[in-house]
Amino acid sequence: MLSTETRKRIEEICNRIENHEEVSFEDMTWVQKWSNHNRIANRMLNQARRIAAMGKPMAGSLDELLNDLDLGDPDPSNWLQGPQNPVDLGLWFTRDEDPNWRQHD
């Protein structure tokens, strides 16, 4: 659980990220450590990065929903672009492994 002071500092850093303002290395290191160990901090940082990369999503749009649900990678350089090779996708889904390989904890 985040203390009020910690949450406010994370929010302030995330607001600077969203607004493309300068964030010191120490602040980024600090917020990334919190993000690595706390889901709320991670969600706040991911949302700030998405808004910085794509801008504020339109109200009621799919992008707003994805941002609110914290789904997807906030870094656009990691996104797949254009049509993907259907043979590679088919092989990925038919690989011979343990039948429970898709299960998560």
N, C-alpha and C positions, 0 to 999 in steps of 0.2 A: 504494500500500500504506500502511496506517495504522500508525503507530508504536504501541507498547504504551501510552504515555502519552496519545496522542490518542484511541485506542480506549476507554480507561478513562474519559476525560472525556466522550466521546460517550455511553457507557453510563450514566454518572451523570446526565447531562442527560435522557436518554431515560427513565430510571427516575423522575425527578421529573415528567416529562410524564405518564407512565402513572399515577402516584399523585396526580395533580391538585395537585401542590405548586407553589410559586412558582418560576418560572424567569426570571432576569433578561434584560433586552433584549440585553445583550452576549452572554450565553450562547446565546440563541436565534439571534442574528445569526451567531455563530461556528459553531454546529452546522448552520445552514442553508447557509452557505458550503461547509462540508465536504460536506453532502448534495448540493449542486449539482455537485460535482466528483468525488465518490467514490461508487460504487455500494453499497459496504458501509455507509457512513454513511447513504446515502439509504434503504436497506432498514431499518436500525435506527430511523431517525426515523419512517418510514411505519408500522412496526409499533407503535411507541410511541403514535403518534397514533390508530391504529385501536383499541388497547386503551383509551386514554383516552376515546374516543368511544363504544365499544360494550361495554367491559368485557372481561375475559379470556374467550376462547371455550372452550366445553366440549371436553374431550379427545375426539378422533376426529370432531369435527363438521366440516361444510363450511366454517364460518367459520374454524376453526383451520387448515384446509388453505389457504384463500385468504390468510390472514395469513402463514403459513409460506412460501408461494410469492410473497408480496409482490405480489398481484394486486388490481387495483381501486384506486379513489381512497380515501384514508383520511378524506376530509372528507365526512361524511354530507350536507351541504347540496348537494353535487354529484351525488348519486345520483338516478337516475330513480325516481319513485314511481308506483305504479298502472299501469293499462293505458296503452299508448302508441297514438297514432293510426296504424293500419296503413297508411293511404294515404301518410303521410309516410315511414314506414319503407320501404315499397315504392319510393317515388321515390328515396330515398337509395341503395338498392341498384341502381337502374336508370339512374342518371344517365349522361349521355353525356360521357365523358372518355376519356383515354388508357386502353387496356385494362390497363395495368400500374399503375394508380393505387393498387391495394391492396398492392403490393410494398413491402417495407421492406428497408433495408440489412442 
